[in-house]
Amino acid sequence: MVFRATSRVLLFDPSGRALLFLQYGKTHDVPPRWMTPGGGVDPGESHDRAAIRELREETGLALDSIDPPFLDEDFDPDQRWHPYQTGHWAWYVVRTNRFDPAREGWTEEEVDDVVDWRWMSADELEADGNEVEPPNLPDLIRAHRLPVYTQEQLEAEPRFEVPAFTTDDAVRLGLIGLEVIRERGLDLALDIVLHGHLVFRAKTGSTGPGNDAWLAGKAAVARHYAVSSLLVRRRLEASGRSVDDDGLDASYRAHGGSVPILVAGVVVGTITMSGEPDVLDHAATTEAVRRFLV
């Protein structure tokens, strides 16, 4: 029996969509299927190095290293698409900004076999109608599409502290935030509050009045605790407590998306985003802050 070791990569954009290729297998007599970047492990090559190489060859994305695989197991190849009978694969997660994959590293076979590529959510993949490999690919996308923030990681994030922060700074930060939202294809509402006054507000995509209480509630948490609202959530989860235990009412919402703005160690304002899962809200907010501080 012919054996093949392979590495496959769930490559996610900031909205949690995965880059997929609609690709033929060993023959064009069988309809193509959606699959992730990845491919065979060369002799003497590790699964990690194969994943890095395949990403570079198939998408143009160059990585120096990659996180350990979330899945490493034997599998039964679908004989409709593969000429080998047994296999072992390792699955990886990589997160990046959305881009158009480069074709320069494709083999002649890949140029002939790849029909289409798209950044797709699990729902979009299921609605497409083409087959997928493996059959549980939508479930894998759902399980891994969101970034994971541990309390330790959040504690290590730098504080948003500046010597001064003016209304003009708030507007510049807001425009940067909008740039991040658009680049990432997110549906987010954005507030910047300075000295208790709403200085900047924008709502994109499907956001609207329903986001207002979330914006205010997450900002209240960041302002009260002087750390990001997602860090507050993780601290509360770890201690088994809630904001109620600190004497705060239900208007305080300990969910990710708000970061306090500090001047001389004092909270003077907040930047808050809401509309997506809170880890995406947090990621977009902190990216806006990072760009502002550059």
Wavefront OBJ file of the C-alpha trace (Angstrom):
o trace
v 0.000 0.000 0.000
v 1.258 3.473 -0.900
v 1.725 5.826 2.085
v 2.000 9.628 2.117
v 2.672 12.076 4.928
v 1.080 15.508 4.466
v 0.804 18.875 6.192
v -2.320 21.020 5.898
v -2.814 24.613 7.019
v -5.949 26.458 8.103
v -4.911 29.945 7.000
v -7.279 32.514 8.526
v -7.789 36.183 7.758
v -8.769 38.557 10.604
v -12.491 37.908 10.017
v -12.025 34.174 10.617
v -12.360 33.145 6.969
v -10.015 30.447 5.702
v -8.142 30.505 2.403
v -9.322 27.527 0.352
v -8.543 26.173 -3.098
v -11.084 24.463 -5.350
v -8.826 21.817 -6.812
v -8.961 18.646 -8.869
v -7.246 15.493 -7.589
v -5.542 12.701 -9.505
v -8.016 12.994 -12.401
v -10.292 15.636 -13.871
v -12.971 12.973 -14.280
v -13.877 13.538 -10.608
v -15.270 16.981 -9.650
v -12.887 19.264 -7.749
v -13.177 19.833 -4.013
v -12.385 22.710 -1.654
v -9.246 22.124 0.389
v -6.725 24.061 2.434
v -3.158 24.937 1.456
v -0.751 22.104 2.127
v 0.742 19.020 0.602
v 3.185 16.171 0.888
v 6.133 15.997 3.276
v 9.396 15.564 1.358
v 11.934 12.883 2.398
v 13.872 14.061 5.442
v 11.488 16.975 5.993
v 9.430 17.538 9.151
v 5.715 18.236 9.094
v 6.431 21.758 10.383
v 8.898 22.564 7.621
v 6.575 21.051 5.002
v 3.722 23.302 6.180
v 5.955 26.379 5.953
v 7.222 25.358 2.488
v 3.757 24.573 1.138
v 2.401 27.923 2.351
v 5.200 29.732 0.567
v 4.816 27.727 -2.641
v 1.006 27.774 -2.799
v 0.227 31.250 -1.421
v 3.444 33.283 -1.376
v 3.226 33.724 2.412
v 6.710 33.332 3.909
v 7.037 32.195 7.521
v 10.156 31.499 9.593
v 8.310 29.275 12.056
v 4.889 27.836 12.751
v 2.963 26.887 15.897
v 2.647 23.174 16.718
v -0.130 21.276 14.914
v -3.541 21.041 16.547
v -4.088 17.635 14.930
v -1.515 14.943 14.135
v -2.944 11.574 13.130
v -3.296 8.827 10.550
v -6.088 9.200 8.007
v -7.693 7.277 5.170
v -7.210 9.210 1.896
v -10.254 9.581 -0.327
v -9.422 7.379 -3.292
v -11.385 9.580 -5.671
v -8.697 12.248 -5.405
v -5.520 10.540 -4.201
v -3.241 7.843 -5.662
v -2.078 6.653 -2.207
v -3.952 4.360 0.152
v -2.762 5.355 3.651
v -1.632 8.629 5.105
v -0.637 10.660 8.121
v -1.335 14.360 8.363
v -0.569 17.259 10.652
v -2.919 20.257 10.722
v -1.789 23.798 11.560
v -3.415 27.189 12.156
v -1.876 30.391 10.784
v -3.452 33.852 11.027
v -2.660 36.670 8.621
v -4.139 39.694 6.906
v -6.142 38.875 3.797
v -4.153 38.775 0.544
v -4.361 37.349 -2.956
v -2.275 34.158 -3.156
v 0.724 34.329 -5.464
v 0.892 31.709 -8.219
v 4.618 31.933 -8.921
v 5.395 28.892 -6.769
v 2.696 26.656 -8.247
v 3.651 23.519 -10.092
v 2.330 22.910 -13.618
v -0.043 20.371 -12.098
v -1.397 22.927 -9.631
v -1.888 25.506 -12.389
v -4.004 22.930 -14.250
v -5.845 21.596 -11.207
v -6.749 24.720 -9.212
v -10.097 26.020 -10.471
v -10.701 28.787 -7.932
v -9.606 30.170 -4.570
v -11.536 32.094 -1.930
v -11.442 33.241 1.675
v -14.487 31.404 3.054
v -16.378 30.987 6.308
v -17.709 27.588 7.307
v -21.241 28.676 6.405
v -20.111 29.941 2.992
v -18.277 26.685 2.369
v -21.345 24.590 3.208
v -23.565 26.760 1.005
v -21.198 26.571 -1.972
v -22.292 23.124 -3.123
v -18.891 21.709 -4.073
v -17.371 18.856 -2.136
v -14.780 19.468 0.571
v -11.771 17.563 1.856
v -11.827 16.392 4.538
v -15.617 16.135 4.929
v -15.427 17.829 8.352
v -13.526 20.854 7.006
v -16.383 23.266 7.895
v -16.267 21.989 11.480
v -12.494 22.491 11.618
v -12.915 26.063 10.392
v -15.587 26.761 13.022
v -13.469 25.266 15.784
v -10.329 27.266 15.006
v -11.429 30.477 13.274
v -11.162 32.723 16.331
v -7.855 33.754 17.910
v -7.270 32.592 21.469
v -6.185 35.079 24.133
v -5.048 33.690 27.463
v -4.900 35.794 30.594
v -1.104 35.521 30.513
v -0.978 36.895 26.962
v -3.311 39.768 27.806
v -1.379 40.674 30.954
v 1.734 40.976 28.776
v 0.150 43.348 26.258
v 1.563 46.891 26.505
v -0.686 49.547 27.977
v -1.971 52.364 25.771
v -0.168 55.149 27.645
v 0.909 58.418 26.040
v 2.241 61.771 27.328
v -0.886 63.554 26.072
v -4.056 62.703 24.156
v -6.130 65.381 22.459
v -9.381 65.490 20.536
v -7.377 65.547 17.315
v -5.556 62.424 18.494
v -8.925 60.771 19.090
v -10.037 61.537 15.551
v -6.771 60.212 14.118
v -7.116 57.046 16.181
v -10.706 56.666 15.020
v -9.703 56.928 11.367
v -6.988 54.346 11.921
v -9.577 52.101 13.557
v -11.828 52.410 10.521
v -8.904 51.498 8.301
v -8.323 48.322 10.336
v -12.014 47.412 10.230
v -12.196 47.801 6.451
v -8.960 45.907 5.830
v -10.209 43.004 7.920
v -13.700 42.921 6.449
v -15.352 43.194 9.867
v -18.762 44.477 10.926
v -17.827 46.726 13.827
v -19.013 49.829 15.603
v -16.287 52.091 16.960
v -16.352 54.627 19.801
v -13.631 56.833 21.205
v -14.453 58.596 24.448
v -12.227 61.285 25.947
v -12.826 62.819 29.396
v -16.353 61.394 29.431
v -17.316 62.844 26.047
v -17.941 60.860 22.875
v -15.420 62.273 20.410
v -15.573 59.747 17.574
v -18.218 57.230 16.537
v -18.522 55.107 13.409
v -20.710 52.153 12.539
v -19.922 49.801 9.692
v -21.635 46.867 8.020
v -24.593 45.525 9.949
v -23.885 47.414 13.185
v -26.410 49.934 14.509
v -28.196 51.125 17.660
v -28.068 47.635 19.129
v -24.316 48.019 19.574
v -24.568 51.181 21.676
v -25.068 49.452 25.024
v -22.185 47.099 24.268
v -19.884 49.970 23.340
v -20.756 51.850 26.515
v -20.647 48.761 28.732
v -17.261 47.542 27.561
v -15.813 51.063 27.772
v -17.121 51.353 31.346
v -15.288 48.144 32.269
v -12.004 49.280 30.688
v -12.318 52.671 32.400
v -13.126 51.182 35.820
v -10.394 48.541 35.877
v -7.816 50.525 33.828
v -7.012 47.486 31.646
v -8.533 46.035 28.488
v -12.054 44.713 28.858
v -10.947 41.309 27.547
v -8.292 41.079 30.269
v -10.999 41.880 32.823
v -13.080 39.046 31.394
v -10.193 36.575 31.654
v -9.377 37.658 35.213
v -12.998 37.240 36.259
v -13.255 33.853 34.567
v -10.092 32.677 36.341
v -11.379 33.794 39.750
v -14.966 32.638 39.274
v -16.202 36.138 39.948
v -18.272 38.696 38.013
v -18.558 42.472 37.880
v -21.474 42.141 40.320
v -18.985 41.071 42.979
v -17.245 44.427 42.552
v -20.469 46.322 43.053
v -21.007 47.110 39.374
v -24.408 46.870 37.703
v -25.460 45.090 34.518
v -24.531 48.050 32.328
v -20.858 47.044 32.799
v -20.038 44.399 30.201
v -16.851 42.426 30.682
v -16.339 41.413 27.073
v -13.398 42.113 24.792
v -13.138 45.169 22.589
v -12.262 48.155 24.793
v -8.838 49.507 25.715
v -8.248 52.372 28.160
v -6.236 55.413 27.112
v -3.858 56.522 29.852
v -1.962 59.780 30.341
v 0.509 59.878 33.239
v -1.033 56.689 34.600
v -4.568 58.077 34.643
v -7.386 56.795 32.434
v -8.546 59.719 30.278
v -10.556 57.818 27.696
v -11.258 54.576 25.860
v -11.284 53.127 22.379
v -13.959 50.473 21.963
v -15.159 48.220 19.164
v -18.189 45.930 19.131
v -20.041 43.785 16.626
v -18.000 40.620 16.120
v -17.007 37.898 18.611
v -15.202 39.754 21.354
v -11.764 38.341 20.574
v -12.038 39.847 17.065
v -13.200 43.129 18.605
v -10.135 43.082 20.842
v -7.776 42.176 17.995
v -9.024 45.053 15.832
v -8.892 47.528 18.712
v -5.357 46.630 19.717
v -4.203 46.737 16.089
v -5.583 50.294 15.795
v -3.730 51.240 18.968
v -0.520 49.657 17.691
v -0.678 51.612 14.437
v -1.442 54.841 16.292
v 1.634 54.434 18.459
v 4.023 53.645 15.609
l 1 2 3 4 5 6 7 8 9 10 11 12 13 14 15 16 17 18 19 20 21 22 23 24 25 26 27 28 29 30 31 32 33 34 35 36 37 38 39 40 41 42 43 44 45 46 47 48 49 50 51 52 53 54 55 56 57 58 59 60 61 62 63 64 65 66 67 68 69 70 71 72 73 74 75 76 77 78 79 80 81 82 83 84 85 86 87 88 89 90 91 92 93 94 95 96 97 98 99 100 101 102 103 104 105 106 107 108 109 110 111 112 113 114 115 116 117 118 119 120 121 122 123 124 125 126 127 128 129 130 131 132 133 134 135 136 137 138 139 140 141 142 143 144 145 146 147 148 149 150 151 152 153 154 155 156 157 158 159 160 161 162 163 164 165 166 167 168 169 170 171 172 173 174 175 176 177 178 179 180 181 182 183 184 185 186 187 188 189 190 191 192 193 194 195 196 197 198 199 200 201 202 203 204 205 206 207 208 209 210 211 212 213 214 215 216 217 218 219 220 221 222 223 224 225 226 227 228 229 230 231 232 233 234 235 236 237 238 239 240 241 242 243 244 245 246 247 248 249 250 251 252 253 254 255 256 257 258 259 260 261 262 263 264 265 266 267 268 269 270 271 272 273 274 275 276 277 278 279 280 281 282 283 284 285 286 287 288 289 290 291 292 293 294
